[in-house]
């Protein structure tokens, strides 16, 4: 889900513009490197078989920022720059992965490397929040969702930030909140990032520090579970989700009807979720079964990846009650049938036992992803004997403020874990 704005005034502006991706803009620097580093064999493999998962197809340079530019960019949103040690270089990767049905496809993502630091780098997986416009993904031309990858890279680690399927330069539609395919795309991005970093002269270790915000926080938890199984040759070293919707059935969906989730935000998320999940877990045959007139005629097309958030919001009503038919308004209040199956298929991301340390970050004023999601996640982990600290960013921390305050803290925590391991 998305980073929204700080102040009430900015929040109102966000509601007019829509559920924008991450409200962070990076200044594009000069490109230093060849136009692309391609792997012809990987291109063939991408359309050949799922065995090629993670094969690198191409590397395209995007941004080059020096240390002062990174500090300046972080300052535009008030992010603490104290951990910034280096400038950064950013690249768009295209790589082989699989779609939700397991068929071969490609995806894109952002690789960010520090301009300095150790020769061999540890790797951060930074998974982003909700975006509905292709270019708002990390590697997209809009420059969104790049500041937290820049923050982590400037501290001396490589960062892999997947766009997910159907966003950035990936084909098809984005299977929003499909946890399984978000994880496969994230794992395969990590593999492609290691290959690309090696070709760029900055080899990367198998150690992964996983973080993510909002939707990406939920993805980070599920990615951590996948990495803990040891099947991909990668080692999970720490897990730090920020404001993730970890408890869909117990917190996030109830919040849509009990006032904990802002109604306008709820309309955006519900529309995106229901239309995307209908392609994976058939919920309806005709949109009119779910959405009221006139929204039923337009809602599916709004989430084709080409519409700007403000246009999507302008085309939708202000409350879930205005959006949904009476039957489906009741189904949201008390999920059943195919909807319940779809929610359960993407829930329970905290129901496992991590060996790596876990910290969860939440804000008391978050009306996108209520803090109860993180508390529920901590309770699930505790049931497996894992004590995960919930870092509360305070009663005034809305969705954006939670990310702004949490991201530098995550960098420092990753630093401390690295120092403990090597000290």
HELIX and SHEET records of a PDB file:
HELIX    1   1 UNK A    8  UNK A   17  1                                  10    
HELIX    2   2 UNK A   40  UNK A   46  1                                   7    
HELIX    3   3 UNK A   50  UNK A   52  5                                   3    
HELIX    4   4 UNK A   67  UNK A   75  1                                   9    
HELIX    5   5 UNK A  134  UNK A  136  5                                   3    
HELIX    6   6 UNK A  147  UNK A  154  1                                   8    
HELIX    7   7 UNK A  179  UNK A  199  1                                  21    
HELIX    8   8 UNK A  215  UNK A  228  1                                  14    
HELIX    9   9 UNK A  248  UNK A  252  3                                   5    
HELIX   10  10 UNK A  253  UNK A  258  1                                   6    
HELIX   11  11 UNK A  263  UNK A  278  1                                  16    
HELIX   12  12 UNK A  287  UNK A  289  5                                   3    
HELIX   13  13 UNK A  295  UNK A  297  5                                   3    
HELIX   14  14 UNK A  299  UNK A  302  1                                   4    
HELIX   15  15 UNK A  309  UNK A  314  1                                   6    
HELIX   16  16 UNK A  320  UNK A  323  1                                   4    
HELIX   17  17 UNK A  326  UNK A  333  1                                   8    
HELIX   18  18 UNK A  337  UNK A  345  1                                   9    
HELIX   19  19 UNK A  372  UNK A  383  1                                  12    
HELIX   20  20 UNK A  399  UNK A  422  1                                  24    
SHEET    1   A 9 UNK A  56  UNK A  65  0                                        
SHEET    2   A 9 UNK A  87  UNK A  98 -1                                        
SHEET    3   A 9 UNK A 104  UNK A 115 -1                                        
SHEET    4   A 9 UNK A 158  UNK A 162 -1                                        
SHEET    5   A 9 UNK A 121  UNK A 127  1                                        
SHEET    6   A 9 UNK A 204  UNK A 213  1                                        
SHEET    7   A 9 UNK A 235  UNK A 242  1                                        
SHEET    8   A 9 UNK A 357  UNK A 362  1                                        
SHEET    9   A 9 UNK A 389  UNK A 392  1                                        
END                                                                             
